[in-house]
Amino acid sequence: MDRKTQQKQKNRFIRITTLVLFAAIIILADIFLLADHNRQFSERENRVLAKPPVLTASNIISGKYMTKAESFVSDQFFLRDGWITYKLNTDKLLGKKESNGVYLGKQGYLIEQAKKPAEEDFERNLDAIRDFALRHAGDQNIVMTVIPNAVCVLRHLLPPGAPSIDQEEILRKISDTLGSGLHFVDLTQDLMAHRTEYIFYKSDHHWTSLGARYAFEALCPSLGITDPVLSYTKYEATDRFSGTLASASGASNVRDVIDLYVPDSDIQYVVEYVGESRKTATMYSSSALDTNNQYEVFLGGNHPLIRIRTTAANKKNLLLIKDSYANAFVQFLLPHFGSIYIVDPRYYSDDLDQLVTTSEITDILFLYNVNTFVEDNSIAGALTAES
């Protein structure tokens, strides 16, 4: 029997086995679905699960009811986590190189697929950023960078023939649309120069501290940092990090190291979680290392507004408008600003223009990753001037 025939028989056996197993438990799955429909959060996937849809005439007519019902059934399916892992193993046997939106890359890398821009929100966000920059032009140094993801920078690790949206083209469009109101910095080539190093996690969609360090060093001239601290003490926080891509794909055996880079400086600082009545003398949250989302060791995750006051001998005050990529970036900023205000527009609801004025902001940095930026629907609302 030749190899091609053997592979066909193996594929047929896998399909039949899957069908038999699925048919055998489908009734039990429905029973458990009804019994376990209050499961609200997936620790493994680190996300909120879909809720039961509300049955209304408008939802039925618009089609939203069926869409939400499908999401609910998918999220609440009996033994969902086990099925994700089973699907991954089956896909591997079938020779597939992708699982649930994650490429199974070379050298053990799991690589998130590039996201297509949600055009309406994408355009609104760019317009809002341009208008915000124009309102503050001349008063503040305004810089923006959008970090290309591993799917772009580590393209040499993608499976052969893997299709991907051109993130470099997206970055060119962002730069062209924003115009001269701010300084847009494309860091693609700076990161690609280090693409053989550990600049992205294997199991997670974020960059590593090393990747953030290279980005910081490339951004220093734009941020007016003329004498940056380039010496750090590196601490290994954990070597058992299993991130969002491992959860989504089912590849639960992929592990990463999270390193912390503490600048060799005598700068001290206090981190205040504004609105939470909480202060701390470190930006690192050791308690996060006991959770499924260990990346939250940086600043304890995402918050509406964080204020960091330092002993840096300058009057530079930075406003950092960001997504979670910036959380690992902040450790490099600490010696260089008297105050750092960190705003996540997904959770922030106050007046940003007023914050710029009352906090005597001298520098503004927008820092996002491409996949988050092209899908974010919160930036425009946070930046729009209140009438």
N, C-alpha and C positions, 0 to 999 in steps of 0.2 A: 504494500500500500504506500503510495507516494505521500510526500509531506503535505501537499495541497489538500488531498483527500482527508488526511488525518486532521488537519486544521478545520475543515468543514464539519467533520463529525464532532470535534470538540465544541465548535460553536453551536451546533445543533443540540448537543447534550446540555450545554449551559442554558440555552433558551428554554428547553423543555423543563429542566430542573427549576429554573426561576418561575416558570408558569405554574408548575405543580405546587411549589411552595406558596406562591401568591394566592392561588385558588384555595389552598388548604386553610389559610388564616384569614381570608377576607371577611368572613362573617364575624370571627372573633375581633378582628380589627375594628369593625363598626361598633361592636359592643364597647370595647375599650375606649374608642373615640368619644362616645357619649359619656362614658364615666369619667374621662380625664380631660374634658374640654376646658377646664379652668387653668391649665398649664399656661402661664403667662410669659415665661422667660426661658430661653434655652441657654444654660450655662456653657454648653459645648460650643454653640455657634455665637455666643455673646450677643444676642439680639432679642428684642421683644417679638413674641410670636403673635400671629394673627388672632383676632378675637372673633366670636360668632357674629355674622352679619345681622343687621337689624332689618326685619322684613317690613318694608313700606312700599306703597304704590310707586313712589318716585324712584326708589332704588331698583325696583323690578323693571320699570319702563326704561331707565337709563342704562340698564345692564350692570350696574354696580353691584347688585346683590349677588349675581352669579360669579362675578370676578372675585368678590370678597369671600364667597363661599368656597371657591376653589383654593384660595390662599389659606383659609381656615382649615380645610380638610388636609391640605398638604402639610401645614405646620403641626397639626395635632395628631397626625397619623400614628397609630400604634407602633411602638418601638422604632420611631423615626431615626434616632441616632444609629441604631444597629443597621437599619436599611441603608443609610448613607454609606457606611463602611462596606456593606455587602455589595452595593452598587459599584463602589470604587474597585473592589477586587474583581468583580465581574468585568468591568470596563478594561482593566489591565489584561485580563485573559483574552479579551477580544481585540487587544492591540490598540485600544483607544488612548489618546494622549490628553484628554480633557475630562474633568468631572465637576459638574455643578458650577460652571463658570470659572474653573481653575485649571490652568495648564499644568500637566505633570512634566515639569521641565527636567533638564539635565542636571547632574550633580546633586540630585535630591531636592531641587528647588520647586516649590509650588508658586506659580505666578498668576496673579489675578489678571483676567482678561481686561483689555482696555474698554472703557465705557464710552458710549456714544453720547455726545452733548444733547441734553434736553433743550432744544433750540430756544424756546420762548424764555425759559428761566435763564439760560446761558446769556442771551442778548440783554435781558433786563439787568442781570448782575454786572455785566461789562459797562452798561450805560450808567448804572448807579456808582460804580467805582470811578469812572471817568468824571462824573459830576462831583463826587466827593473830593477827588483830587483837585479839581478846578476851584472848589470853594476854599481849599486850604493852600493852594499854590502860592509860593512866596513866603509863607509863614512857617511851613514845616518841610523837612526833607522827606519826600514820599517815595517809597521803594516797593516794588511788588515782584515776587517770584512765584511761579507755579511749578512744583517739582514733578518731572516726568517719573512715571512709575517703573517698576522692575520690567514690565512688559516692553518698555522702550529701551531702558538703559542696559538691561541684561538680555537683549534680543538674541544673543548668541546661545542662550540656554533654553530657548523655546523649542518645542518639538518641531521636527521638520514639517514644513508646510502649514504651520499654525497661522491662521488669518489673524490680523490685528489692525485696529484703527490706528492711523498715523498720529501719534501724540505730538510729534514735532510740528506738524501742520496746525494742530490746535494751538500750540504755543505761538506760532507765527500770527495766527488770527487774533489771539489775545493781544499781542504786542501791537499789531497794526490798528486794532479797534481802540485801544486806550489812548493812543496818540502821545502827545508831549506833556500831558498834565502830571505824569509821574515817571519815574525811572523803572522800566521793566527789565529784569535781569533773567535771561534764559540760562539755566545752569546745566543744560543737557550735556554739553561737551565737557564741562568740569567733572560731572559724575561719570561720564563714559570713560574718562581718563583713568578712573579707578574701578572699572567694571569687573576686574578679576579679584577685587578685594571684597571683604564682607561688609558691603554697604546697604544691603537689603536682607531682611530676615528670610529664611527659607520657608517658614510656616505661617508667615503673617504678611499683611499688605503694607506695613510700615517700613520705613528705612531704619537702619541701625544708628546708634550714636556715632559710629565712624562716618556713615553717610552724611549725617547732620553736621559733623565737624567739617568735612570738606566743603559743604555748602556755606557754612559760616565763614570760612576763610575766603571763599570766593566773593562773598557779599560785603566783606569789611570795607573796601573802598567806597561802595555805594552808600553804606551806612555812616560814613565819616569816621570810621575806626582806623586811626593811623598807626597805632602801636598795639595790635591785638596780643592777648595772652595766647601763646601757642604751645605751652607746656602744661600737661595734665597728669594727674594721678588717676589711673584707670582701675575701677573696682568691678569685679564680676558679681552682679546681683543674683543671677541664676543661670544655670545651664540646662534648665528643664522647661523653657518657654515653648508652649504649643499655641500658635496663634489662630487667627480667624480663618486663614486659608486651609489649615489642617482640619478645622472643624467643618468648613463648608464642603471640602472634598472627601472627607472621611479618612484622610491619611493621618491617623492618630499617632503614628510612630515617628513623625518628624519633630525634632527638637532644636531649639535655638539658644544662644547665649545672649543675655542682656547685659551690656556693659554700661557703667556710669563713668562719665568723664568729669572729674572735679578740677577746675582750673587751679594751677599752682599760683595762688594769689592770696593776699591777706584780706581780701574783700569779704565782709560779712553781710548778711541780708536777712530780711524777715518776709515771709510769704503770707499774705492776707487773702483769704477767700471771702471776698466782699459779698455781703448778703447772707453769709453762713455763720457769721460771728465766730470765726476760727482763724487763728494765726499759728504759724510754725516757723522754726528756724532752718528748715530744709525744704528743698523743692522735691525731695524724693519721698515716696510713700512706701515704706517697707511692708505695710500690711497688704499691699496689692500683690505681693509675692506669694501670699497664701490663697489667692483667688485664681479663677480661670483666666482672667484678663491681666496678666502680669505686666503688660505694657503700661498699665496705669501706675507703675512705679514712678513714672514721670508726672509730677503734679497731681497725682491721684485721679488722673483722667481729665475729662472736659468739664469746664465750669463756665457760667455766664461771664464772670469778671474776676480776675485775680490781679492783685496789686503786689508787686515786689519792690521793697525799698532796700537800697544797698548803701554801703559806705564808700562807693566810688567817688573819687574827688573830681566830679564834674557836674554840670547842671543839665546834662542831657536826659530827657525823659522820653521813653519809647512807648508808642502804642502798637501792640502786635495784634493784628486781626487775622484769625487763623482757623485751621482745622487741627486734627490730632497729630499731624506730622510735626507741627511746631513744638509739641510737648517735649520731644527729645532734643530740640534745637535750643531751648531756653537756657540750658546749662552753660552754653558757650557765651551767652549774652551778659551774664551776671557781672563780670568785672568792668563793663563798659558803659553802664547807664546808672544814673542816680536812682531812677525809678523805671519800672517796666509794668505797663498795664496790658493785660492779656485778655482779649475779648474773643469769645466764640459766638458768632452771629446766630448760630442755631439755637442758642439759649438766651441771648441778650436782648432785652426789650427796652432799654433806656435810650436817651438821646446821645449818639456818639459825637455829634458836633459839640455839644455842651461838655462832654468828657474831655475833648481835645482842648477846649478853652480853659476849663477850670483846673485841669491837671497840668497846664503849661507844657503841653506835649511839644517836643522839638523834632521828633522823628516818628514816622509812621511806616510800618512794614506789614504788607499783606503777604502771608505765607500759607500756601495751600499745596495739595498734590492734585495732579490733573484729574484723576478719577473722581475725587470728591467735588472738585470745582465745577466740573461739567454737569453734575447732577444736583448741586446745591440750589435750593429754592429760598434760602433765608437771607442771602447777602444783601439783595436789593432792599428788602424791608428794613434791615438794620442801618443801612447807609443813607436812606432817603431823608432829606431834611424835613423836620417837623415845621408845619406852617403856623 
